Amino acid sequence: MGRRYENVIIINPDLSKDEEEELLKRIRLNIEKAGGNIVRFDDWSVRKLSYSIKKKDRGHYYYILLDIDEKNLTTIGRFYKNIDAILRHMFIKVEDDEKGPEQPPEHVVFDELEGEFA
């Protein structure tokens, strides 16, 4: 088996529940077809984006912890890019014993920051 990666994807929050479930099923299936093993798959809810992506100001975040070979990871990245409903994705290589965060990160309300962190 390959290395362990964290994968965060942001999908269009305007999808119907059925469309969203179908997309998530396709994502799981394609990761498995690419030889990946999903260790964890978490729904991080709909969150406000810090800037618009594809004319959307919100996105539905999902966290995936997976074991996969690097060449197959590239294949998954291309798969994500070909789906309009996926606004953004990111892979981060982590230690093989990584378990992922215990809870999703806190919501940050960018309007309250006024351009600077306290």
Secondary structure by P-SEA (a helix, b strand, c coil): cbbbbbbbbbccccccaaaaaaaaaaaaaaaaaacccccbbbbccbbbbccccccccbbbbbbbbbbbcaaaaaaaaaaaaacccccbbbbbbccccccccccccccccccccccccc
